[in-house]
Amino acid sequence: MAIITLQSEIKRSKRVIDLKSPMGNAHCLMAIARDLAGQMGRRNTNEIIEQMKSGDYENLLLVFDREFGFVVDLLR
């Protein structure tokens, strides 16, 4: 599973977050993760957020992609 998607590879049915935009900052990504987890009825929301915060920005992206990559494409 690729964490970074080329613009030409983006599936238009997914939400796209441009990591260069304000939505790509760590706090926004954690808020989006919390919102998505809530919408999905996930009970481990706090655990996901803690995993996102447990390392650097690249770790945050890896965790986000692992948990939500099936509905969100991250664009670098």
N, C-alpha and C positions, 0 to 999 in steps of 0.2 A: 504494500500500500504506500503510495507516494504521498509525502506530506505537502509538497509544493507542486502545484499544477500549472502547466503552461496555459496561457489564455486560450490557445487553440484546442486544448483538450478538455475544457470545461463542459460538463454536461449541464445544459441550460435548466434542467429540472431541479438542480440543487441551488441552495443559497450560496452566494459567492461573497467572501470577505477579502477585500484587498488589504494585505498586511501593511501597505504603505499609507493607508488612510487612517483617520482617527479610530475607526472601528478595529484596527489591527493592534491597538495597544493592549497590554496585558490586562488592565482592569476591564476594558470593554469585552475582551474575549472571555474573561471569567464570568462577567454578567450574562453574556450570550449563552455560555455553557450552563449556567444556573437556570436560565429561562428555558433552554431546550430540554434540560433534564426534567424540569417541572412539567413541561408539556408532554413529555414521554412517560410521566409517572414514575420516573426513576427514584428509588429511595436512597441511593448512594450519592446524592448531589454533593454533600459536604466532603465526602471522600474524594470525589473527582476534583473538586476545587483544591483540596489539600495536596493532591498529587500534582496539579498544575503549578502550585506555589512551591513545590519541593525542590525546584532547580532553577535553572536560568530560563530565558525566553524560549530557547530552542526546546527545552523540556516541556514548557507550557504548550508549545505548538504540537509536539508529539502526543501529549496526553489528549489535547483537544481533538486532534485528528483521529486518534484511536477510538475515542468515545463518540465523536459526532461526524467523522469523515464520510459517513454514508448519506448525510443530509447537507453537509457544508463543504464547499471547496475553499481552501485557503490559497490566495493568489499573491505571489511575491513579485 
